């Protein structure tokens, strides 16, 4: 009686510790560098990570009710596919929507301002700066070349991709850990019956 109760408590402790690890991992992983003029970005990212963690917590509650290994296998596969897809999209979006400046990636826009500083640079030097040198021309301020609205749009897209990465990775970790626990219980019961 106490052994079976201890096994049930151990499962809950394992799932909760997995959830806590996904929470702390999300806050330990460094966020991308954003342009200094937008101070709310870090707050929104941390809030998004908090929401993703809370949603992952509901998955733990669902795990206490549902004991089907097939369900958890399907959820694990779906979460890993979603996580890899969204992470790839985030990686490519970050490459396209940021430029390096002093060991930071600064979010840029898609629409240029009226007085394009790169055309001015081309007029005075005879060539356009390389993509990885464009922020040097702007001294790290993307608002000198791109509209504020397009920079904000790209920043929001990157934040949504990053939020979804946290959500799907936490969902995968929790569902996979629950799958391992359920498989262990299933095969332990079969061995004990023999």
C-alpha positions in Angstrom: 0.0 0.0 0.0 2.7 2.5 1.0 4.9 1.4 -1.9 2.2 2.1 -4.5 1.5 5.5 -2.8 5.2 6.3 -2.8 5.4 5.5 -6.5 2.4 7.9 -7.2 4.0 10.7 -5.1 7.4 10.1 -6.9 5.7 10.5 -10.3 4.2 13.8 -9.2 7.5 15.0 -7.8 9.3 14.1 -11.0 6.7 16.0 -13.2 6.8 19.0 -10.9 10.6 19.1 -10.9 10.6 18.8 -14.7 8.2 21.7 -14.9 10.3 23.8 -12.5 13.4 23.0 -14.5 11.7 24.2 -17.7 10.7 27.4 -15.8 14.2 28.1 -14.6 15.7 27.1 -17.9 13.6 29.6 -19.7 14.8 32.4 -17.4 18.4 31.3 -17.6 18.6 31.2 -21.4 19.7 34.6 -22.5 17.2 36.6 -24.5 18.2 38.3 -27.8 19.7 41.7 -27.7 17.2 44.4 -28.6 17.7 48.0 -29.5 18.0 50.2 -26.4 15.1 52.5 -27.4 12.5 49.9 -26.6 12.6 49.2 -22.8 9.4 47.1 -22.7 10.8 44.2 -24.8 12.5 42.4 -22.0 9.4 42.7 -19.8 7.2 41.3 -22.6 9.6 38.4 -23.2 9.7 37.5 -19.5 5.9 37.7 -19.4 5.6 35.5 -22.4 8.0 32.9 -20.8 5.8 33.1 -17.7 2.7 32.4 -19.7 4.4 29.6 -21.6 5.4 28.1 -18.2 1.8 28.4 -16.8 0.4 26.7 -19.9 3.0 23.9 -19.5 1.7 23.6 -15.9 -1.7 22.7 -17.2 -0.1 19.8 -19.1 1.1 18.5 -15.8 -2.4 18.6 -14.4 -3.6 16.8 -17.5 -0.9 14.1 -16.9 -2.4 13.3 -13.5 -5.7 12.5 -15.2 -4.6 10.8 -18.4 -2.5 7.6 -18.0 -2.5 6.5 -21.7 1.0 5.9 -23.1 -0.4 6.3 -26.6 -1.7 9.8 -25.8 1.7 10.9 -24.3 3.6 9.3 -27.2 1.5 11.3 -29.6 1.9 14.5 -27.6 5.6 14.0 -27.3 5.9 13.6 -31.1 3.7 16.6 -31.8 5.6 18.9 -29.4 9.0 17.9 -30.7 7.9 18.5 -34.3 6.4 21.8 -33.4 9.5 22.8 -31.4 11.9 22.0 -34.2 9.8 23.7 -36.8 9.3 26.9 -34.7 13.0 26.9 -33.7 14.0 26.7 -37.3 11.6 29.5 -38.2 13.0 31.6 -35.3 16.6 30.9 -36.4 16.0 32.0 -40.0 13.8 35.0 -38.9 16.5 36.1 -36.5 19.1 35.9 -39.3 17.0 38.0 -41.6 15.6 40.5 -39.1 18.8 41.3 -37.1 22.2 42.7 -37.8 25.3 42.4 -35.7 26.7 45.4 -33.8 29.3 45.1 -31.0 28.6 41.4 -30.2 24.8 42.0 -30.2 22.1 41.3 -32.7 20.0 44.4 -33.3 16.5 44.1 -34.7 16.1 45.9 -38.0 13.0 46.8 -40.1 11.8 45.9 -43.5 10.9 49.5 -44.6 13.6 52.1 -45.2 13.2 55.7 -44.1 13.1 58.5 -46.7 16.7 59.5 -46.4 18.3 56.1 -46.8 21.7 56.4 -45.1 23.0 53.5 -47.1 22.4 55.4 -50.4 24.2 58.4 -48.9 27.1 56.1 -47.9 27.1 54.7 -51.5 27.1 58.2 -52.9 30.1 59.3 -50.8 32.1 56.0 -50.9 31.0 54.5 -54.2 29.8 51.2 -52.7 27.2 49.8 -50.3 28.4 48.5 -47.0 28.3 44.8 -46.5 25.3 43.4 -44.6 27.4 42.6 -41.5 28.8 46.2 -41.5 25.6 48.1 -41.9 25.1 48.7 -38.2 28.5 50.3 -38.0 27.4 53.0 -40.5 24.3 53.6 -38.3 26.3 53.4 -35.0 23.9 50.8 -33.7 20.7 52.8 -34.2 18.4 51.0 -36.6 15.9 53.8 -36.5 18.3 55.9 -38.7 17.6 53.5 -41.6 14.3 51.7 -41.0 10.9 52.9 -40.0 10.0 52.4 -36.3 6.9 50.5 -37.3 8.7 47.9 -39.3 11.3 47.5 -36.6 8.5 46.9 -34.0 6.8 44.4 -36.4 10.0 42.4 -36.7 10.6 42.6 -33.0 7.1 41.3 -32.2 7.5 38.4 -34.8 10.8 37.4 -33.1 9.2 37.6 -29.7 6.3 35.4 -30.8 8.7 32.8 -32.3 10.8 32.8 -29.1 7.6 32.5 -26.9 6.5 29.5 -29.0 9.9 27.9 -28.7 9.7 28.1 -24.9 6.1 26.7 -24.9 6.8 23.8 -27.2 10.1 22.9 -25.6 8.5 22.8 -22.1 5.5 20.8 -23.5 7.9 18.3 -25.0 10.0 17.9 -21.8 6.9 17.4 -19.7 5.1 15.0 -22.1 8.3 13.0 -22.7 9.1 12.7 -19.0 5.5 11.6 -18.4 5.8 9.0 -21.2 9.0 7.6 -19.7 7.3 7.4 -16.2 4.2 5.6 -17.7 6.4 3.2 -19.7 8.4 2.4 -16.6 5.2 1.8 -14.6 3.8 -0.4 -17.3 6.8 -2.6 -17.7 7.4 -2.8 -13.9 3.8 -4.1 -13.4 4.3 -6.7 -16.2 7.6 -7.9 -14.6 6.0 -8.1 -11.1 3.1 -10.2 -12.5 5.4 -12.7 -14.0 
